[in-house]
Amino acid sequence: MKTSFFFSMPVCWLLVCCAFGQAHYDLLLKGGHVVDAANKLDAVRDVAIQAGRIAAVAADIPSSEARKTIDVHGLYVTPGLVDIHVHVYAGTGMRDAYSGDHSVYPDGFTFRSGVTTVVDAGSSGWRNFPDFKERVIDRSKTRVLAMLNIVGQGMGGGAIEQNLDDMDAKATAEQAEKYKGLVVGIKTAHYAGPEWTPVERAVEAGTLADIPVMVDFGTFRPERPFQDLVLKKLRPGDIYTHTYLVDVPMLDANGHVMPYLFEARKRGVIFDLGHGGGSFLFRQAVPAFRQGFTPDSISTDLHIDSMNSGMKDMLNLMSKVLAVGMPLEEVIARSTFYPAREIKREDLGRLSIGAAADVAVLRVENGDFGFVDVFGARLSGRQKLVCELTVRNGLVVYDLNGISRTNWDELGKYKVQGDAGWDGTIPAGLRSDHK
């Protein structure tokens, strides 16, 4: 039913427009190289948008059929990037906590990197999720989804995150069911004790709510070996983040990737990159990549520390993975459709007809670049991704070089440019004054 609705909406609009001789589309991105893993598309195509949805993806759509055409020749056009590990529960005043001062407001960091969807990874739990929703989710232009922390008070730091008595699987699952589709997973993180309790209760909550669990294993303890986490405790479809963390037993004495990791992947455990401020080392990642143990998804673990150290932002991280040796189309897949699929939101990360028109337009720059891991080691690279344009729900929300605009000296005594059908960068107060 959902597919037929998505299909019928743009088709019906086209029939109406044709009848009255109007433009078919609000926005047309013309001549870009489309990379869309969901639809197995890797070719030059035009992308047309109408009423906030993808209306057409075709080889040659006439510019006359669109109210606004943007020339994107020589650029890559991808679904809006999906970052499934961020911390954006900001504004609470909590010191030294991801449910507070360690988090950032999403809109200041997403669109400029081509990101249109983020998943807050456990900053809130069932007790404070309603505050997170009202404070951040409901006020953001970025699509913000969430994983609930198995700790009811979320990532409050210190003793709060070690409190086994506040790890309530039933209450967590009930909150997830209440906000189904918005809550897309359960998170356990930062636990330092010897017990398996946080993982077991997170899996219980995930099973009750039928959503995946993401694990940040916290302090690695001999009483709960990492191998047992990925071979015994996690279910198929559950996610281990921070894959290239120094503590992960990844390489043997000869530098070979340990077989249990491939076995865990074969049984359906997902390995997310989860860079963060302390969880990605070249001496782990480079040998693993070369031996075929690459991440299933690429995520930033965005917070106030990671954004100013080796991670920086989603495009810097994707460029880093490109420099390690992953082909560009695979980097894009692991930053769009693959993470969307992991959180059971396959409506995202794709350019299908009828899908939400979230689009990133990226430039590949060639030159001499450097990328840094969390220990401060450097890797040289020859290519770097830059966001030229971001579209969210059919509106241009970021335009680095003004490719959607006309030169000022061609406009005469100009007023506010653009219109509400495609432009989301001119403040509403300015636009309302333009008649």
N, C-alpha and C positions, 0 to 999 in steps of 0.2 A: 504493500500500500504506500509506504513512504517513497519508494522509488518512482512509482507512477505519478505521485504528487509532484516530486521534484521535476519529473520530465514534463508534466503537463503545464506547469506554471509558465516557463519561458516560451513554450510552443504557443500557448494561448495568447500571450503578450505579443508574440511575433505576428500572429494572425490579425490581431486588432491594429497593430501598427501598420501592417501592410495595407489594411483596408483604408486607413486614413492618411497614408503617405508619410508617416513620421519615421524618425530614426528607430531602428530596431533595438539598439543597445545604448545603455548609458555610457559605457566605457569599453574601449577596444585597445588591447595591448598587441601591437602589430610587429611581426617579424622576429620575435625572440625564439631562442632555443628552449623548448619546453622539456623539462625533465619531471615526469610524473610516474613514480613507481607503482602507484595503485592501478594505473591504467596501462602500465608497461609502455609508456611513451617517452621517447628520447629523440626528438626531431624538431625542426623549425616549424612552428605553428603560430597562428593568431589565437588570442584568447578574448572572448567577448563576454561582457558582464551586463546583466540587467536586473534591477530591483534587488541588488545585494547577492545575487546568485550567479554561478557560472552558467552562461546561456549557450555558448558554442566554443568549441576548440577545433579549428579547421586550418587548412593550408593557406587559404587566401580569402579573407573576409574583407569586402570593400569598406574603405574608411567612410564612405557616404552613408553607411548603415549605422553609424555610431554618433552620438552627440559629442563625444570626445575621443580622439585617437591619440595614443602615445606611441611614438616610434621607439621600439626596444630592440632594434637590430643589433647584433653583436653581444647581446646580454642573455643571461639565462633566466627563464621564467619557471618558477617552481611553486608548489603549494606553499602557503604560509608556514614557516618553520614551527615545529612543535617541540617544546623543551619540557620534558617530563620530570625534571628535578630542579626546582628553584625554591627560594625562601622569600616570600613576599607578604608575610604577616607583620607589616610595619605599623608604627604609630601607637603602640600600646604603652610605651614607656618602660617596658621590661628591660633591665640592663643585662648585658652578657647573655642574651637569649635569642634564639631564632623566632620565638614568638614575641619579638620586640626589636631591639636595637640592631641585631645582626641582619634583619630582613631589609629589603628595599621595596619601594612602591613600583609595581611592574611597568607602568606606562613610560617611565623614564629610561627604561633599558631594553624594551622589547622591539618596538617598531623600527628603530634605527639599526637593528640587527636582523630584520626580516622575520622576526618572531611574532606570530599572531596568537598563539596559544601556549600557556604555561600551566604546569601542574605544581602547586605548592606541595612539597614532599614532607608532610607531617609536622609542619610548624604548629598546627592546632590539633587538638584532640576533640573527643565528643563534647566535652564540657565548654570549650571556648570556640568551637567552630561557628556558632551563630554570630559571635562578635566579629570573627574574621570575615564572615560573609558580608555583614553589614558595613564593616569598616573598609574593606578592600575589594572584595569580589564584586559587589553590587555597584561600586563607584569607578570601576576600571574599564577603559576602552579595550584593553587586552582581554581576550577570553581567559579567565582564570578558573581552573579546575583544582581539585584538591585530593590529596591522600590524607586520611585521618591518622594521626598518631595513635598507637595503641595505649599510650599514656593519656589519660583523660584531660590533663592540663597541657598536653602538647610539649613542645620543645622549650620548656622554661629554664633549662639548664640545671646543673648541680643535682641536688637531691630530688628535684621534681621528676627528672627523667630516669631515676633509679628506683622509683617507688612502685614496687610490684603490686601493692594494694590498689593502685590507681589504673591498673591494666585490666580493663573490663571488656571482654570480648563481646558480650551481649549488648551492652550499652553502645559500644562503638559500631556494631553492625546495625543497630536500630537507627542511629544517626545517619549512617551511610544510606540506609533504605529510605529515610525521610527525604534525603537530598539526592536521590538516585540520578545518575547522569552528571551531576555536579561533583559529587564525591566518587572518584574513579579508582580508589585503592586504599589499602591500609599500609601504614609505615611503622617500622620499628627501627630505632636508631640510638646510638651512643651508650648502649648499656655496657656496664663495666663488670657486672657480677658473673659468677660461674654458671648460673642457671640458664636453661633453655626457655624459661617462662615467657619472656617478651616475644620470642619467635613463635612459640606454640600458641599463645593467645592471639597474636596477629593473624596467624593462619586460621585459627578458629573463627575470628571475626570475618576474615576474607571469605571463608567457606559459607558462613551464614548469609553474607551479603552478595555472594557470587561476584566478587571483584578480586583483582590480584593483590598480592602483598609485595611491597618493596622493602628490602633489608639493607640498612647500613649496619654492619656487624658490630660497630663500636669497638670495645677493647677485645682483641683476640685472646682467648683463654684456652689452655690445654684441655680443660674440662668440657669444652664445646668446640671441637675441631671444625675448621672451616669446611673441610671435605664433607663432614656429616651434614652441614647446613645445606649444601647444594645437591648432595646425593640422597639425603634421607628426609630432611625437615621441610624443604620447600616443595610445593606442588608444581606440576607443569603449568607454565604461564606466570609463575611468580618471578620476581625480578630481584637480582642482586645488583646493587649499584656500587660505584667505586671499584670497578673491576681491576684497574691497574694500580691499586693501592700497594704500598711497599709490603704490608703485612700479609697480603694474599699469597699463599704458597703456590706459585705459578710456574717457576722454572726449576729444574733439577740441577745437580752439580755440573752437568755438561751444557746447561743453557737450553735444554729441551722443555717445551711446555708439558706439564704433567698430564698424563692421560685422563685422570679423573675429571678434568675440566671439560674435555670433549665429551666424556660420558654424561656429565651433568647437562650439557647443552642438548645432547641426544635425547635425554629424558624430558626435555622441555623447559628447563630453567633458562631464564633470559638474563643476559649479562649486559648491563647498561654501563656506559662509560663513567658518568658522574664525576667530573673533574674536580670541582670544588677548590678549596684552598690547600688541601693536603692529600689528594687522592689520585694523582696521575704522575707516574714516573716513566721517562723514556726507556730506562733500563729494564722495565717490565714490559712496556707496550711494544717497543720496536721488535724485540725477538718474538713476542707473541703474534704480532701482525704478520711477520714474515713466515711464521709457521701455521698461519690460517686461523689463529684464535683472535678474531676481530670482534668489536662490540656489536651487539644486536641493535643498540640505539645509542645516540650521542646526546648527552645532556650536560648542562653546565654546572649544576649545584651553585647557582648564582646567589651570592650574599655579599656583604660589605667587604669581606676579606678577599674572596676569590676574584672579584671584579677588578681589583687593583693589583693582583699578583699575576701568576702564570696563566690563569684562565681568561680573564678580561671580559669576553662576551661570546655569544654563540658562534658568530662568524669567525672570530679568532680561533676558537676551538675546532670548528670545521676545517679551517685552513691548516691547523696543526695536524689533524688526522690526515688531510690530503698530503702534507709533507712527510708523514710517516710512511705513506705508500698506498693508501686506499684510493681507488678511482673516484672521480668527481661524482658520477651518477650514483655510486654506492654511498658516498658521504651524504648526498642529498636524500636518498631513500631512508637512511638511518636518522635523519633529522626531520622527517615529514611523516610519511605513511607508516613506517615501522613502529615508531613510538605511539602513534595514534592507535594502531592495531593492538599494541601491548596493553593499553588502558581501555580496550573495548569501545573506542570511539572512532570506528572506521569511517564515519561521516566526515572526519577531519583529515588533513594532510593529503588531500587529493583535489584534482581539478575536474571532477566528473560533472556532467550536466546536472544542474539542480543543486549542487553542493554549495555551501557558503563560499562566497567569493573572497577568500583569504589567499593572497598571492604575494610572493616575494620576487623581486626582480634584482638579480645579482650580477655583478661584474667580477670577472677573474682578472686580477692584475698580475702581470709578470714582472719579476725583479728579484732583488736580494732581500729576503725577509728572515726574521729570526723568531723562534718560538721557545718558550721557557716552561719547564715542568715545575712541580711544586717544591722540589729541592733546589731550584735555581739553575739547573742544567739547561743548556741551549741546544736547539736543533735548527739548522739552516733550512730554508725552503725557497722555492722559486716561484710560488704562486700564492696569492692571497685573495680571499673573497671579500667583496665590499657590497653593501646594500645600496642600490640606486633608488629603489622605490618599494614601498610596502602598501598593499591594499588590504583593508579589513572590512568585511561585510560590504564590499563593492565600492568603498570610499578610499581614495588616496589619503593615507595618514602619515606618510613620510616620503619625502622627495629630495634626495641629497643634492642633486645638481639642477633641480628645476626642469627636468625633462618633460614634465606635464604642463609647462608654462610657456608663454610668449615673451620675447624680449621686450623690455619696457619701451624702447624707442620706436617700436612698431605699433604702439597702442594709442598714441596721441594723448589726449587728456583722459587717462584711464581711471576707471573706478574698480571696485572689487572684482577680481577675476574668478572664473569658475562658477559652478552651480552646485546645489545640494544633491544632484543626482550622482556626482562622481567625486566631489572634492570634500575632503575631511580635514584640510589643513588650515583653512581660513577660519578664524574664530567666529562663532555664531553672531556675536555682537557687531562685528564689522559687516557680515553678510546681510544682516537684517536691515542695515541702513542703506543697502543698495537696491534700488527699485528698478 
